[in-house]
């Protein structure tokens, strides 16, 4: 009887990579854009100081999404 699952499915890992990437990109974008819409100077200053982690989250999220796209392309 031949086995139907000759290749293990990696879709849960790929889906997790995509979800993490989207979440990180959204966090990065919110932290970068939010100071432009805030009226309170103390809260705005907090968000301005979070610019470096925001860019890091944005780049890391884009890398995760790129990794997902590469794995998806290789599976086809």
Backbone torsions as a table, in degrees:
resi	resn	phi	psi	omega
1	UNK	NA	115.9	-177.7
2	UNK	-71.3	144.5	179.3
3	UNK	-79.6	132.7	180.0
4	UNK	-79.9	-23.2	-176.5
5	UNK	-106.7	70.2	178.7
6	UNK	-76.0	-24.5	179.7
7	UNK	-119.0	123.8	-179.1
8	UNK	-66.0	140.5	-179.8
9	UNK	-77.2	131.1	179.5
10	UNK	-115.1	17.2	-176.6
11	UNK	-65.1	-35.7	176.7
12	UNK	-62.1	-37.9	178.1
13	UNK	-66.4	-43.1	178.7
14	UNK	-65.0	-41.3	178.9
15	UNK	-64.7	-38.9	176.4
16	UNK	-62.1	-39.5	178.9
17	UNK	-62.7	-42.1	179.4
18	UNK	-66.1	-45.1	-179.3
19	UNK	-62.8	-45.4	178.0
20	UNK	-61.3	-41.0	179.2
21	UNK	-62.8	-45.4	-179.8
22	UNK	-64.1	-42.8	-179.9
23	UNK	-63.6	-44.3	179.6
24	UNK	-64.8	-39.8	178.0
25	UNK	-64.1	-42.5	178.6
26	UNK	-63.5	-42.5	178.0
27	UNK	-61.5	-46.0	179.6
28	UNK	-60.6	-45.0	-180.0
29	UNK	-64.3	-41.2	179.2
30	UNK	-63.0	-44.0	-179.5
31	UNK	-67.6	-30.2	179.7
32	UNK	-79.6	-40.1	-174.1
33	UNK	-85.9	-29.6	-172.4
34	UNK	-55.5	-41.1	-177.9
35	UNK	-60.6	-22.7	-179.6
36	UNK	-73.7	-17.4	-177.3
37	UNK	-111.3	5.5	-177.3
38	UNK	-97.2	143.2	179.5
39	UNK	-99.3	-30.7	-179.2
40	UNK	-75.5	125.3	-174.9
41	UNK	-71.4	-32.2	-178.8
42	UNK	-69.8	-40.2	178.2
43	UNK	-71.6	-38.9	178.1
44	UNK	-61.1	-41.1	179.1
45	UNK	-63.4	-36.2	175.6
46	UNK	-60.1	-45.4	-179.2
47	UNK	-70.1	-33.6	177.9
48	UNK	-64.4	-36.6	179.0
49	UNK	-73.0	-12.1	179.3
50	UNK	-96.1	17.1	-177.4
51	UNK	-66.8	-40.2	-179.5
52	UNK	-65.3	-50.3	175.5
53	UNK	-62.8	-30.0	178.9
54	UNK	-66.0	-45.2	177.5
55	UNK	-65.3	-36.9	177.2
56	UNK	-62.4	-45.1	178.8
57	UNK	-63.0	-39.6	179.7
58	UNK	-64.3	-46.3	-179.6
59	UNK	-68.3	-41.9	179.6
60	UNK	-64.7	-41.1	177.1
61	UNK	-63.4	-40.9	177.0
62	UNK	-64.9	-36.3	177.7
63	UNK	-66.0	-41.8	177.3
64	UNK	-62.1	-42.9	179.9
65	UNK	-67.4	-36.0	175.9
66	UNK	-66.1	-40.8	176.9
67	UNK	-62.2	-40.9	176.5
68	UNK	-60.7	-45.2	-178.8
69	UNK	-64.0	-40.4	178.4
70	UNK	-64.4	-43.9	179.0
71	UNK	-65.1	-38.7	-180.0
72	UNK	-66.7	-39.3	179.4
73	UNK	-67.3	-38.6	179.9
74	UNK	-69.0	-28.8	-179.4
75	UNK	-72.7	-23.7	-177.7
76	UNK	-78.7	NA	NA
